[in-house]
Amino acid sequence: MQIVHIDEENWFKDHPSGVLHFQHLLKGEPESPDNYMYVLAKQVGEWSMPRHRHNFEQIRIPLVGSNTTYGRGVELKEGQIGYFPEGLSYGPQESPLTDLKPGEPLALALQFGGSSGYGFMSIEQRRTAMRELVEAGGKFEGALYVSPEGRRQWGLNTVWQHVFGERLKYPRPRYQHPVIADPERFNWLPVEGAKGVDHKFMGSFSERGVRIEMVRLRPGVRWSSIDPGAQRILTVLSGEAGCEGEDLRYLSTLRADAGEQLELAASDASEAEILLIGLPPVVLPEAASQEYDVDPDPDPNQPVHIDSGF
């Protein structure tokens, strides 16, 4: 069990736009295909990103602000939940501040290795690889890495190969569009065997079976649960609760491992609403899939206009 709380003094400026600041809430195991990074993002200025794709999966939840578009009519509004499959191109992303002040827009984002088994490169691995590549005599120029011999390569491809020893592969997308769920339109249904506990089940995705749901505990209700097959990530979205002697408040987040007993208790004053994401382990097929793409290195005679995926 791991419990974390928001720390307003602990923001990192890790996004290539420079205007998204992150709090790193939970992280997985860097060498595992199940690796993940769960962050709270704060937007401090208007930003945009060109159309791009990743070889990992994403779940995004805007908490404050509903003005981010993802191209081709895809808009993720405040309170909605977006699932972005691995390998699926999306964008251009546009996120003006509109009537919000810098620092007010907030969103949760979970990035994690998908069913392809290609995994997820941690921010620490990325930082270390970039430093080592520069120390070896190369340099990064925007989306590109220029080797000591002068060869231009996509920066993310170079970093990935430095970390994992093989070229970055993009799994061909299992879904043709991002999936946007509106929790307001789902019904609260009782959780069997747990009086005073309800949930909204919003989907299970790919052969891995990653699931997204909301759980509601009525005032004073205690909930004991266990999932033998999946790690669970839970974040308090409203109300207050307690777990293992700690008070859980807005955006308090906890991780329960597969097979670990979870004991939650809502406060007597209000009900608690909690986002729950279930992460079963990645199971690899006996024969590796050939459904993937590899980006060629850029033409040295052509200008670069696409995003590197950093």
C-alpha distance (Angstrom), angle and dihedral (degrees) to the residues before:
residue distance angle dihedral
M1 . . .
Q2 3.79 . .
I3 3.80 125.8 .
V4 3.82 123.9 -169.9
H5 3.79 133.3 179.7
I6 3.79 132.1 -159.1
D7 3.81 114.7 -88.6
E8 3.81 113.0 -163.9
E9 3.82 90.2 -160.6
N10 3.80 94.1 57.6
W11 3.82 110.9 73.0
F12 3.83 124.2 140.5
K13 3.83 125.8 -155.3
D14 3.81 98.0 -142.9
H15 3.81 102.2 137.1
P16 3.84 119.5 102.2
S17 3.82 90.5 -131.6
G18 3.81 89.9 63.0
V19 3.80 92.0 -139.9
L20 3.81 101.0 83.5
H21 3.79 114.9 81.7
F22 3.79 119.5 -166.8
Q23 3.77 139.9 -151.9
H24 3.78 109.2 -157.8
L25 3.79 104.6 -138.1
L26 3.81 104.4 171.8
K27 3.80 136.1 -1.0
G28 3.80 134.7 -168.8
E29 3.79 132.7 -144.4
P30 3.84 110.9 -60.1
E31 3.82 96.4 -145.2
S32 3.81 94.6 47.1
P33 3.84 127.1 92.4
D34 3.84 83.8 -133.3
N35 3.82 92.7 62.0
Y36 3.81 116.9 135.4
M37 3.80 144.5 168.6
Y38 3.82 122.5 -144.8
V39 3.79 115.9 -165.5
L40 3.78 143.5 171.3
A41 3.81 108.9 -135.8
K42 3.81 125.3 -154.6
Q43 3.81 119.0 -164.7
V44 3.82 114.1 -143.6
G45 3.80 98.9 173.4
E46 3.79 144.5 7.7
W47 3.78 113.8 -73.4
S48 3.77 145.1 171.1
M49 3.80 138.2 -168.8
P50 3.81 128.9 -160.7
R51 3.77 121.4 -116.7
H52 3.81 109.7 -70.9
R53 3.79 144.3 146.5
H54 3.79 139.8 -138.8
N55 3.79 135.4 -148.3
F56 3.82 90.6 -130.0
E57 3.81 136.3 64.0
Q58 3.79 129.0 -104.9
I59 3.79 138.6 -159.2
R60 3.80 114.8 -166.5
I61 3.83 128.4 -171.1
P62 3.84 120.2 -177.8
L63 3.80 107.4 -148.8
V64 3.82 99.7 177.3
G65 3.80 119.8 17.5
S66 3.79 129.2 29.4
N67 3.76 105.0 -155.8
T68 3.82 106.3 100.8
T69 3.80 115.9 116.2
Y70 3.81 125.1 -167.4
G71 3.79 101.9 -163.0
R72 3.81 132.3 -95.7
G73 3.79 92.7 54.7
V74 3.81 96.3 -54.3
E75 3.81 112.4 140.9
L76 3.79 125.4 169.8
K77 3.80 110.7 -153.1
E78 3.77 130.4 -159.5
G79 3.80 110.4 -73.4
Q80 3.79 95.0 14.5
I81 3.80 123.4 115.5
G82 3.79 123.2 -133.5
Y83 3.80 127.1 -160.7
F84 3.81 113.8 -160.9
P85 3.83 111.7 -168.2
E86 3.79 122.5 -138.6
G87 3.78 114.6 -93.0
L88 3.82 94.4 17.1
S89 3.81 115.7 129.6
Y90 3.79 115.4 -134.2
G91 3.76 136.8 171.1
P92 2.87 163.4 0.4
Q93 3.79 85.4 -140.4
E94 3.78 116.1 -148.7
S95 3.79 122.3 -176.0
P96 3.81 116.2 171.6
L97 3.79 118.6 178.3
T98 3.85 92.7 -129.4
D99 3.82 105.2 174.7
L100 3.83 96.1 -11.7
K101 3.77 125.8 99.4
P102 3.81 122.6 -124.1
G103 3.79 108.4 -81.4
E104 3.80 95.3 24.2
P105 3.83 101.1 93.9
L106 3.82 108.8 85.3
A107 3.79 131.8 -179.2
L108 3.78 139.2 170.9
A109 3.79 118.2 -133.5
L110 3.80 130.1 -174.0
Q111 3.81 117.1 -167.9
F112 3.79 115.7 -173.5
G113 3.77 145.3 160.0
G114 3.79 113.2 -85.6
S115 3.78 135.8 -142.8
S116 3.81 91.1 -80.4
G117 3.81 88.2 75.9
Y118 3.82 92.2 -131.7
G119 3.79 89.1 126.0
F120 3.78 131.9 -153.4
M121 3.79 125.8 -77.6
S122 3.79 111.3 -132.0
I123 3.79 121.3 -129.6
E124 3.81 88.8 -116.3
Q125 3.81 91.8 54.9
R126 3.79 90.1 48.5
R127 3.80 94.4 49.8
T128 3.80 92.5 47.2
A129 3.81 93.6 48.0
M130 3.80 93.1 49.1
R131 3.79 91.3 50.1
E132 3.81 92.5 48.2
L133 3.82 92.6 48.1
V134 3.80 91.0 52.4
E135 3.81 91.5 45.9
A136 3.83 87.7 53.5
G137 3.81 89.6 61.0
G138 3.79 103.3 -92.4
K139 3.79 128.2 114.0
F140 3.80 139.1 -151.1
E141 3.79 118.5 -124.2
G142 3.78 109.5 -176.2
A143 3.81 108.2 -67.4
L144 3.80 92.2 -4.8
Y145 3.77 138.9 79.8
V146 3.80 115.7 -149.6
S147 3.79 111.6 -154.3
P148 3.84 122.4 -139.8
E149 3.83 86.5 -100.7
G150 3.82 91.0 54.8
R151 3.82 97.9 -105.9
R152 3.81 114.2 148.0
Q153 3.81 116.6 -136.3
W154 3.77 135.1 168.1
G155 3.78 104.5 -89.6
L156 3.79 96.9 -134.9
N157 3.82 92.1 48.2
T158 3.80 89.8 53.0
V159 3.79 93.7 47.1
W160 3.82 92.2 46.9
Q161 3.80 92.6 50.3
H162 3.80 90.4 47.5
V163 3.82 91.0 53.4
F164 3.81 101.6 38.1
G165 3.81 103.6 22.6
E166 3.80 95.5 -122.5
R167 3.78 138.7 79.3
L168 3.79 118.1 -87.8
K169 3.81 113.7 -98.5
Y170 3.79 125.3 -160.4
P171 3.82 112.7 -148.7
R172 3.77 111.6 -133.8
P173 3.81 104.4 -107.8
R174 3.80 119.0 -96.0
Y175 3.81 89.9 -156.1
Q176 3.80 125.8 46.8
H177 3.81 96.3 -145.5
P178 3.80 139.2 21.9
V179 3.81 112.5 -91.0
I180 3.82 114.5 -124.7
A181 3.82 118.3 -165.9
D182 3.80 124.2 -168.4
P183 3.83 107.8 -153.1
E184 3.81 91.3 -161.5
R185 3.80 89.3 68.7
F186 3.81 95.5 52.8
N187 3.79 122.4 88.8
W188 3.79 124.3 -120.4
L189 3.79 107.0 -120.6
P190 3.80 126.2 -172.3
V191 3.80 118.1 -100.8
E192 3.79 106.6 -124.1
G193 3.79 112.9 -109.1
A194 3.82 94.0 6.9
K195 3.79 112.3 97.1
G196 3.79 112.7 -152.4
V197 3.81 93.5 18.6
D198 3.81 121.8 108.9
H199 3.78 133.4 174.0
K200 3.80 142.9 -164.3
F201 3.80 112.8 -145.1
M202 3.81 110.1 -154.1
G203 3.75 104.3 175.4
S204 3.78 152.7 -49.3
F205 3.79 117.7 -130.9
S206 3.81 138.1 -150.2
E207 3.79 125.5 -21.9
R208 3.80 88.3 -59.9
G209 3.81 89.9 68.1
V210 3.81 98.7 -138.4
R211 3.80 104.8 179.5
I212 3.79 135.9 -158.4
E213 3.78 124.4 -158.9
M214 3.79 143.7 146.8
V215 3.79 122.5 -125.7
R216 3.82 124.8 -158.7
L217 3.79 124.2 -162.4
R218 3.80 116.5 -165.6
P219 3.84 117.3 -132.3
G220 3.80 112.2 -67.0
V221 3.81 93.8 4.6
R222 3.80 121.3 139.7
W223 3.80 120.7 -150.5
S224 3.78 124.9 -163.2
S225 3.79 116.2 -172.5
I226 3.78 142.9 158.2
D227 3.80 134.0 -167.9
P228 3.81 111.8 -160.5
G229 3.80 94.5 -168.1
A230 3.80 109.2 38.1
Q231 3.76 142.6 48.9
R232 3.80 110.4 -124.8
I233 3.80 129.6 -146.2
L234 3.81 115.5 -163.3
T235 3.81 128.1 -174.0
V236 3.81 126.0 -174.3
L237 3.81 109.2 -126.2
S238 3.81 98.1 174.5
G239 3.79 139.1 1.0
E240 3.78 127.2 17.6
A241 3.78 134.5 -80.8
G242 3.78 141.7 167.6
C243 3.79 134.0 -124.9
E244 3.81 128.9 177.9
G245 3.79 91.5 -14.8
E246 3.83 94.6 -50.8
D247 3.78 125.1 115.8
L248 3.80 113.4 -124.8
R249 3.79 117.4 -151.7
Y250 3.81 137.0 167.6
L251 3.83 109.4 -29.6
S252 3.80 94.7 -0.1
T253 3.80 104.4 150.3
L254 3.78 132.7 -159.7
R255 3.77 137.4 -176.1
A256 3.80 123.1 -146.2
D257 3.80 117.0 -170.5
A258 3.79 123.8 -134.8
G259 3.80 108.9 -76.2
E260 3.81 93.2 15.4
Q261 3.81 117.5 130.0
L262 3.80 112.9 -121.2
E263 3.80 119.7 -155.0
L264 3.81 117.5 -171.5
A265 3.80 128.9 171.9
A266 3.81 124.6 -170.0
S267 3.79 117.3 -139.9
D268 3.79 118.4 -101.7
A269 3.81 90.3 -119.4
S270 3.81 101.5 59.9
E271 3.74 145.1 0.9
A272 3.79 119.2 -99.8
E273 3.80 125.9 -132.5
I274 3.79 116.0 -158.8
L275 3.79 133.7 -173.2
L276 3.82 111.0 -135.9
I277 3.80 124.8 -165.8
G278 3.80 118.3 -175.4
L279 3.81 117.6 -152.9
P280 3.81 114.5 -169.4
P281 3.81 115.3 -170.0
V282 3.79 119.5 -87.3
V283 3.80 110.5 -103.2
L284 3.80 114.0 -156.3
P285 3.83 121.1 -144.7
E286 3.78 120.6 -117.9
A287 3.82 90.6 -114.1
A288 3.80 118.1 42.1
S289 3.80 113.6 -114.8
Q290 3.79 118.2 -110.5
E291 3.81 91.1 -157.7
Y292 3.80 97.7 110.4
D293 3.80 141.8 99.9
V294 3.80 131.5 -138.4
D295 3.80 119.8 -154.0
P296 3.81 114.3 -128.1
D297 3.78 118.2 -128.7
P298 3.82 113.4 -93.2
D299 3.79 120.9 -89.3
P300 3.82 105.2 -104.5
N301 3.81 89.2 -142.6
Q302 3.79 95.7 55.1
P303 3.82 130.0 73.4
V304 3.80 117.4 -113.0
H305 3.79 117.0 -118.6
I306 3.80 106.0 157.4
D307 3.77 130.3 87.7
S308 3.77 119.9 -102.5
G309 3.79 95.4 -141.3
F310 3.78 93.5 -113.0
